[in-house]
Amino acid sequence: MADSVVRLALHVRPGSSTPGVGGTFDDALVVRVHATAHDGRATREALALLAAALGLPARAVRLERGARSRRKVVAIDDPSAALAEVIERLRGLAPS
């Protein structure tokens, strides 16, 4: 069986007092991070938070585009069958 990859658009909000994953902005999943947008800190925190929210190891989520932008595209390697359900649940959460 071939490896599969899911691509997901993220909107990262750096400097948040309450980090978390949930809601949408311009059809992208919102990831709020405590880190500032400096030297890739916000991106690294966003990837770690997303992996945790999806119940995946950090190595399963990697940045494809948007290293210097709030809008990012990530690739999720070898997703589980329930991944789409988890993403839809996260998208439905109201951002705080």
C-alpha positions as a Markdown table, in Angstrom:
| # | Residue | x | y | z |
|---|---|---|---|---|
| 1 | Met | 0.0 | 0.0 | 0.0 |
| 2 | Ala | 1.4 | 3.4 | -0.9 |
| 3 | Asp | 2.0 | 6.0 | 1.7 |
| 4 | Ser | -0.6 | 8.7 | 1.8 |
| 5 | Val | -0.4 | 12.4 | 2.6 |
| 6 | Val | -3.0 | 14.9 | 3.6 |
| 7 | Arg | -2.4 | 18.6 | 3.0 |
| 8 | Leu | -4.0 | 21.1 | 5.3 |
| 9 | Ala | -4.1 | 24.9 | 5.2 |
| 10 | Leu | -3.3 | 26.7 | 8.5 |
| 11 | His | -3.8 | 30.2 | 9.7 |
| 12 | Val | -1.3 | 30.8 | 12.6 |
| 13 | Arg | -1.9 | 33.5 | 15.2 |
| 14 | Pro | 1.3 | 34.2 | 17.0 |
| 15 | Gly | 1.5 | 35.9 | 20.4 |
| 16 | Ser | -1.8 | 34.4 | 21.7 |
| 17 | Ser | -2.3 | 34.3 | 25.4 |
| 18 | Thr | -4.2 | 31.0 | 25.0 |
| 19 | Pro | -2.5 | 28.6 | 22.6 |
| 20 | Gly | -4.7 | 26.0 | 20.9 |
| 21 | Val | -6.1 | 24.6 | 17.7 |
| 22 | Gly | -9.7 | 25.3 | 16.5 |
| 23 | Gly | -11.9 | 27.3 | 14.3 |
| 24 | Thr | -11.3 | 28.6 | 10.8 |
| 25 | Phe | -10.1 | 31.8 | 9.1 |
| 26 | Asp | -10.5 | 32.1 | 5.4 |
| 27 | Asp | -11.1 | 28.4 | 5.1 |
| 28 | Ala | -7.9 | 27.5 | 7.0 |
| 29 | Leu | -7.6 | 25.8 | 10.4 |
| 30 | Val | -6.6 | 28.3 | 13.1 |
| 31 | Val | -3.7 | 27.5 | 15.3 |
| 32 | Arg | -3.0 | 30.0 | 18.1 |
| 33 | Val | 0.5 | 30.0 | 19.5 |
| 34 | His | 2.2 | 31.7 | 22.4 |
| 35 | Ala | 5.5 | 32.2 | 20.5 |
| 36 | Thr | 6.2 | 35.3 | 18.6 |
| 37 | Ala | 6.8 | 35.2 | 14.8 |
| 38 | His | 10.5 | 35.4 | 15.2 |
| 39 | Asp | 13.1 | 32.9 | 13.9 |
| 40 | Gly | 10.5 | 30.3 | 13.1 |
| 41 | Arg | 9.3 | 29.9 | 16.7 |
| 42 | Ala | 5.7 | 30.4 | 15.9 |
| 43 | Thr | 5.8 | 27.8 | 13.1 |
| 44 | Arg | 7.5 | 25.2 | 15.3 |
| 45 | Glu | 5.0 | 25.7 | 18.0 |
| 46 | Ala | 2.1 | 25.5 | 15.5 |
| 47 | Leu | 3.3 | 22.2 | 14.1 |
| 48 | Ala | 3.7 | 20.7 | 17.6 |
| 49 | Leu | 0.3 | 21.9 | 18.7 |
| 50 | Leu | -1.3 | 20.6 | 15.5 |
| 51 | Ala | 0.3 | 17.2 | 15.9 |
| 52 | Ala | -0.8 | 17.0 | 19.5 |
| 53 | Ala | -4.4 | 18.0 | 18.6 |
| 54 | Leu | -4.5 | 15.3 | 15.9 |
| 55 | Gly | -3.0 | 12.7 | 18.2 |
| 56 | Leu | 0.0 | 12.2 | 16.0 |
| 57 | Pro | 3.7 | 12.2 | 16.6 |
| 58 | Ala | 5.4 | 15.5 | 15.8 |
| 59 | Arg | 7.4 | 13.9 | 12.9 |
| 60 | Ala | 4.1 | 13.1 | 11.1 |
| 61 | Val | 3.3 | 16.8 | 10.5 |
| 62 | Arg | 5.7 | 18.9 | 8.3 |
| 63 | Leu | 5.6 | 22.3 | 6.8 |
| 64 | Glu | 5.3 | 22.5 | 3.0 |
| 65 | Arg | 4.7 | 26.2 | 2.4 |
| 66 | Gly | 4.5 | 29.4 | 4.3 |
| 67 | Ala | 7.5 | 29.5 | 6.6 |
| 68 | Arg | 7.4 | 33.3 | 6.8 |
| 69 | Ser | 3.7 | 33.7 | 6.5 |
| 70 | Arg | 0.7 | 33.3 | 8.8 |
| 71 | Arg | -0.9 | 31.2 | 6.1 |
| 72 | Lys | 0.8 | 27.8 | 5.9 |
| 73 | Val | 0.3 | 24.5 | 4.2 |
| 74 | Val | 1.3 | 21.4 | 6.1 |
| 75 | Ala | 1.6 | 17.8 | 5.0 |
| 76 | Ile | 0.4 | 15.0 | 7.4 |
| 77 | Asp | 2.1 | 11.8 | 6.6 |
| 78 | Asp | 0.4 | 8.4 | 6.8 |
| 79 | Pro | -2.9 | 9.8 | 8.2 |
| 80 | Ser | -5.3 | 7.5 | 10.1 |
| 81 | Ala | -8.8 | 6.7 | 8.8 |
| 82 | Ala | -10.3 | 9.0 | 11.5 |
| 83 | Leu | -8.1 | 12.0 | 10.6 |
| 84 | Ala | -10.8 | 13.7 | 8.5 |
| 85 | Glu | -13.2 | 13.5 | 11.4 |
| 86 | Val | -10.7 | 15.0 | 13.9 |
| 87 | Ile | -9.9 | 17.9 | 11.5 |
| 88 | Glu | -13.6 | 18.6 | 11.0 |
| 89 | Arg | -14.2 | 18.7 | 14.7 |
| 90 | Leu | -11.3 | 21.1 | 15.2 |
| 91 | Arg | -12.5 | 23.3 | 12.4 |
| 92 | Gly | -15.9 | 23.5 | 14.1 |
| 93 | Leu | -14.5 | 24.7 | 17.4 |
| 94 | Ala | -15.0 | 28.4 | 18.1 |
| 95 | Pro | -11.6 | 30.2 | 18.5 |
| 96 | Ser | -11.1 | 31.7 | 21.9 |
